[in-house]
């Protein structure tokens, strides 16, 4: 009897923990199916990137959708049978979402709160730091499911384009109180760049060799929230990429192309060059946990390009752990076939 009571208490506690974890997010309840196209991690907390039992999606398997993190959602809350806890957050890009229930409009009272919250997270210049997201393009193009929509990746994978430097994913104004929701300060903005700017950006943002579609997305979502004009914004971001690529960050990556390396050795190398305070503002991202595809740097709000990258890092807020979602050992992919 005692064992039964202990088991029941444990189950109740686990359920309470799972529900409290779910309710801590300002999520939008819905229903539907999520079919995994990649073996992505399923997080207990997508903000903290926690995955206590190393749960991963099974490619081709369908999961029940329970909620979205917001209307313009990036994260989907699904039921993963066998996981502890079973409710997990996954990135929408890891599969196909099919909702069979209309997302409910908030009540009038809730709608006011929602509108006020959205307004505070989409006000031009109302940010407190930047995130500089840099892509290791060979690793991204080889292992991420971009579904044939990136001509630069097709060219890299076909051997027609060789990329051996870090490239620009985006320079994102960030507001701590908004989490990942700060953006879209002008949803109707159009990107108008000079030809000379596009030519200068292209080696550092290869999509610009072929089109401006990705740049238009980055400008609308992130660029409109800061006060530089489009040319200055992208040129500033490009110069930052050049700085990082020439720094010990880019040097370590290029020295280890085509090799498996330990994340701890990467961190140790950067700590010896930058110090632990600066490294606390750097994190990695990997596809399937083992292929390096991105490096993110948290920078201060005021970007002075005359300063070394270590000073810009120290002005930024601490972020997620250095290893991000990567395993202990990661592979740095070479460009081309």
LUMMI-775093 format. One record per residue (C-alpha): residue number from 1; residue in three letters; x, y, z. Coordinates in steps of 0.001 Angstrom, whole numbers. Each point is the difference from the previous one (the first is absolute). Example, Ala and Ser with C-alpha at 12.3 -4.5 7.8 and 13.67 -1.06 7.14 Angstrom:
2
seq:type:x:y:z
1:ALA:12300:-4500:7800
2:SER:1370:3440:-660
END
This chain:
337
seq:type:x:y:z
1:UNK:0:0:0
2:UNK:2823:2316:890
3:UNK:1712:-598:-3363
4:UNK:-3305:727:-1786
5:UNK:-366:3294:1894
6:UNK:3584:964:-788
7:UNK:-506:-778:-3693
8:UNK:-3248:1960:-84
9:UNK:1640:2976:1717
10:UNK:2869:-78:-2477
11:UNK:-2407:-88:-2927
12:UNK:-1976:2923:1385
13:UNK:3172:1980:614
14:UNK:1228:-735:-3519
15:UNK:-3321:1082:-1488
16:UNK:15:3180:2083
17:UNK:3543:741:-1113
18:UNK:-906:-559:-3648
19:UNK:-3069:2220:230
20:UNK:1852:2753:1826
21:UNK:2718:-106:-2640
22:UNK:-2622:286:-2730
23:UNK:-1895:2826:1649
24:UNK:3153:2061:538
25:UNK:-62:891:-3697
26:UNK:-2388:2551:-1432
27:UNK:-991:-2582:-2597
28:UNK:-3044:-268:-2239
29:UNK:-1921:-3255:305
30:UNK:-864:-1794:-3225
31:UNK:-25:-3507:-1433
32:UNK:1282:-1864:-3011
33:UNK:2908:-2099:-1117
34:UNK:3748:516:-347
35:UNK:1877:-2336:-2359
36:UNK:3746:-23:663
37:UNK:2335:459:-2958
38:UNK:3143:237:2126
39:UNK:1321:-1678:3131
40:UNK:-122:3269:1983
41:UNK:185:335:3743
42:UNK:-3283:273:1889
43:UNK:433:2559:2755
44:UNK:-1699:241:3366
45:UNK:768:3730:-198
46:UNK:816:1519:-3377
47:UNK:1255:3198:1679
48:UNK:2523:-1867:2130
49:UNK:529:-2765:-2602
50:UNK:-434:-2662:2697
51:UNK:-400:-3624:-1009
52:UNK:543:-2086:3160
53:UNK:-364:-3429:-1628
54:UNK:1502:915:-3399
55:UNK:-3296:-596:-1803
56:UNK:97:334:-3790
57:UNK:-2704:-159:-2627
58:UNK:-348:-3108:-2148
59:UNK:67:922:-3688
60:UNK:-3329:-770:-1669
61:UNK:-1882:-371:3262
62:UNK:-3076:2116:723
63:UNK:-516:1650:3380
64:UNK:-3024:1695:1552
65:UNK:153:3799:35
66:UNK:-1261:1605:3207
67:UNK:1069:3649:-278
68:UNK:2080:2631:-1794
69:UNK:2308:2451:1741
70:UNK:-1702:3010:-1670
71:UNK:-2023:961:-3053
72:UNK:3027:439:-2268
73:UNK:1322:-3153:1562
74:UNK:3442:-1486:-211
75:UNK:-494:-2709:2633
76:UNK:-2618:-2754:179
77:UNK:-1035:-1808:3189
78:UNK:-494:-3697:-718
79:UNK:-636:-3224:1874
80:UNK:2992:-2357:-180
81:UNK:-996:-3427:1374
82:UNK:2660:-1456:2263
83:UNK:1762:3292:708
84:UNK:213:1267:3575
85:UNK:-1775:2412:59
86:UNK:-2004:-911:-3093
87:UNK:-890:3564:-1034
88:UNK:2850:1449:-2072
89:UNK:768:3038:-2146
90:UNK:1412:-484:-3500
91:UNK:1032:2498:-2651
92:UNK:-2613:197:-2753
93:UNK:2760:-384:-2621
94:UNK:635:-3542:1239
95:UNK:-3143:-1287:-1697
96:UNK:-3387:766:-1499
97:UNK:-2774:1533:2100
98:UNK:-3611:-795:-878
99:UNK:-2459:1807:2246
100:UNK:-3574:-1265:-36
101:UNK:-1348:2613:2370
102:UNK:-230:3736:-532
103:UNK:2129:1929:2470
104:UNK:-2440:1685:2346
105:UNK:-91:3761:203
106:UNK:771:1233:3512
107:UNK:-2858:1515:1957
108:UNK:-374:3776:-119
109:UNK:1791:428:3308
110:UNK:2737:-2396:-1037
111:UNK:171:1606:-3408
112:UNK:867:3374:1541
113:UNK:2791:-1596:1967
114:UNK:1135:-1871:-3091
115:UNK:1:3178:-2100
116:UNK:1890:1967:2636
117:UNK:2522:-2795:341
118:UNK:459:-239:-3759
119:UNK:381:3769:-258
120:UNK:2734:77:2635
121:UNK:1790:-2773:-1893
122:UNK:-265:1679:-3399
123:UNK:991:3606:727
124:UNK:2869:1445:-2037
125:UNK:3125:590:2069
126:UNK:-1463:-1509:3183
127:UNK:2648:-2716:363
128:UNK:2830:-593:2449
129:UNK:2538:-2150:-1889
130:UNK:746:-1793:-3261
131:UNK:408:-3627:-960
132:UNK:2436:-540:-2859
133:UNK:-865:-3357:-1580
134:UNK:2707:-1429:-2261
135:UNK:-416:-3070:-2173
136:UNK:2596:-2623:-829
137:UNK:-1530:-370:-3449
138:UNK:1508:-3375:-1021
139:UNK:-1400:-1664:3132
140:UNK:-3379:1689:-325
141:UNK:-445:-784:-3689
142:UNK:1154:-3604:296
143:UNK:-2079:-1036:2994
144:UNK:-2904:2404:552
145:UNK:-3287:-664:-1807
146:UNK:-315:3280:-1909
147:UNK:-2361:-1697:-2506
148:UNK:1724:1244:-3154
149:UNK:-889:3657:594
150:UNK:3557:1330:368
151:UNK:1872:314:-3309
152:UNK:3287:642:1805
153:UNK:-319:-3371:1743
154:UNK:-748:-1757:-3276
155:UNK:3125:1601:-1473
156:UNK:2127:-970:3011
157:UNK:-1227:-3592:10
158:UNK:543:-274:-3762
159:UNK:3566:1264:348
160:UNK:-687:3168:-2022
161:UNK:486:2330:2985
162:UNK:2663:-442:2668
163:UNK:-472:1771:3328
164:UNK:2874:-78:2490
165:UNK:-1035:2861:2275
166:UNK:-2755:630:2507
167:UNK:-3046:1619:-1581
168:UNK:-2764:2263:1238
169:UNK:-3253:-1495:1187
170:UNK:-1118:3214:1635
171:UNK:654:2920:2312
172:UNK:-2960:-75:2358
173:UNK:-998:2810:2365
174:UNK:-1020:-1702:3219
175:UNK:-2141:971:2978
176:UNK:406:-2145:3107
177:UNK:-3616:374:1161
178:UNK:-1295:-1201:-3386
179:UNK:2032:-3208:-169
180:UNK:131:-1017:-3668
181:UNK:-3056:2097:-944
182:UNK:1582:3403:-611
183:UNK:-292:789:-3699
184:UNK:-2199:959:-2966
185:UNK:-3:3692:878
186:UNK:-1236:776:-3519
187:UNK:-1760:-2929:-1644
188:UNK:-430:1916:-3258
189:UNK:3622:1072:-382
190:UNK:1744:-573:-3298
191:UNK:3703:-608:-414
192:UNK:1742:2496:-2269
193:UNK:3752:-537:-202
194:UNK:2518:1612:-2338
195:UNK:1772:-2253:-2496
196:UNK:3347:728:1635
197:UNK:-1377:-1137:3370
198:UNK:-1359:-3239:-1452
199:UNK:3370:-688:-1632
200:UNK:1819:607:3293
201:UNK:-2423:-2132:2020
202:UNK:-73:-3048:-2305
203:UNK:3256:-1711:1119
204:UNK:-1235:248:3580
205:UNK:-3672:-783:-701
206:UNK:129:-2242:-3098
207:UNK:-3724:102:-674
208:UNK:699:3462:-1433
209:UNK:1945:-1614:-2849
210:UNK:-3329:-1279:-1294
211:UNK:-2895:1967:1506
212:UNK:-942:2310:2882
213:UNK:-2786:-2153:1439
214:UNK:1804:-964:3197
215:UNK:1245:3554:507
216:UNK:-3553:1305:-385
217:UNK:-1171:-2376:2715
218:UNK:2803:1008:2361
219:UNK:-651:3685:-639
220:UNK:-3744:-249:616
221:UNK:306:-2135:3144
222:UNK:3101:1504:1597
223:UNK:1454:2936:-1903
224:UNK:-3113:2160:311
225:UNK:342:-36:3787
226:UNK:3259:1965:24
227:UNK:658:3508:-1298
228:UNK:2632:-470:-2724
229:UNK:-1131:143:-3609
230:UNK:102:-3265:-1939
231:UNK:3399:568:-1640
232:UNK:1653:990:3274
233:UNK:-1670:-2853:1892
234:UNK:1199:-2729:-2364
235:UNK:3450:1519:-453
236:UNK:405:247:3784
237:UNK:-1055:-3635:331
238:UNK:2445:-977:-2762
239:UNK:2905:1736:1731
240:UNK:-887:-1831:3214
241:UNK:105:-3323:-1827
242:UNK:3420:900:-1403
243:UNK:1226:797:3523
244:UNK:-1224:-3303:1413
245:UNK:1264:-2003:-2970
246:UNK:3494:1491:473
247:UNK:-146:-570:3779
248:UNK:896:-3174:1940
249:UNK:-3620:-1126:-540
250:UNK:312:-144:-3776
251:UNK:3603:-1187:183
252:UNK:-867:-3031:2135
253:UNK:-2787:-1001:-2388
254:UNK:2164:370:-3116
255:UNK:2918:-1847:1620
256:UNK:-2293:-2966:595
257:UNK:-1941:-279:-3269
258:UNK:-734:-3636:-751
259:UNK:698:-1100:3565
260:UNK:-1836:-1115:3101
261:UNK:814:2296:2920
262:UNK:-1075:173:3612
263:UNK:-2136:2947:1038
264:UNK:2039:278:3185
265:UNK:3201:510:-2017
266:UNK:-1726:2735:-2026
267:UNK:-1129:1728:3185
268:UNK:3422:-401:1630
269:UNK:1707:1560:-3017
270:UNK:-2349:3004:-2
271:UNK:270:440:3764
272:UNK:3786:182:-291
273:UNK:-361:2775:-2597
274:UNK:-3067:1924:1188
275:UNK:-468:-877:3678
276:UNK:-2963:-1780:1576
277:UNK:-2223:3122:190
278:UNK:24:430:-3767
279:UNK:-468:-3730:-661
280:UNK:-3117:70:2195
281:UNK:-1527:2093:-2798
282:UNK:683:-2600:-2718
283:UNK:-1999:-3126:-824
284:UNK:0:-2648:-2713
285:UNK:-2789:-1657:-1960
286:UNK:214:-3375:-1713
287:UNK:-2178:-2033:-2330
288:UNK:-862:-3349:1565
289:UNK:2221:1103:2859
290:UNK:3189:-929:-1857
291:UNK:467:2220:-3066
292:UNK:992:3594:692
293:UNK:-2321:2396:-1822
294:UNK:-2:3225:2018
295:UNK:1836:2177:2511
296:UNK:-1923:2667:1904
297:UNK:1494:2980:1800
298:UNK:-1828:2229:2469
299:UNK:1138:3587:-523
300:UNK:-809:3306:1669
301:UNK:-2509:2454:-1435
302:UNK:2624:2512:-1131
303:UNK:2161:-1528:-2720
304:UNK:3337:1757:-478
305:UNK:1778:-1672:-2904
306:UNK:3321:1485:1112
307:UNK:-24:-2224:3093
308:UNK:1265:-3605:22
309:UNK:-2594:-2761:74
310:UNK:874:-887:3598
311:UNK:-1106:3470:1184
312:UNK:-3250:-248:-1935
313:UNK:-659:-3364:1640
314:UNK:652:1250:3509
315:UNK:-2613:2737:-549
316:UNK:-2674:-2607:-770
317:UNK:-2148:-2094:2356
318:UNK:858:-3572:946
319:UNK:-1768:-2557:-2154
320:UNK:-625:-3716:-114
321:UNK:2917:-2375:703
322:UNK:2863:-43:-2505
323:UNK:-816:-3514:-1263
324:UNK:-3582:1038:-870
325:UNK:-1747:-3073:-1409
326:UNK:3257:-1659:-1114
327:UNK:1380:-3312:1185
328:UNK:3401:-305:1664
329:UNK:1614:-683:-3381
330:UNK:-986:1801:-3184
331:UNK:994:-163:-3653
332:UNK:1033:3057:-2007
333:UNK:-1148:-644:-3554
334:UNK:2066:878:-3093
335:UNK:-1520:1949:-2887
336:UNK:-1112:-1824:-3151
337:UNK:-199:-3651:-903
END
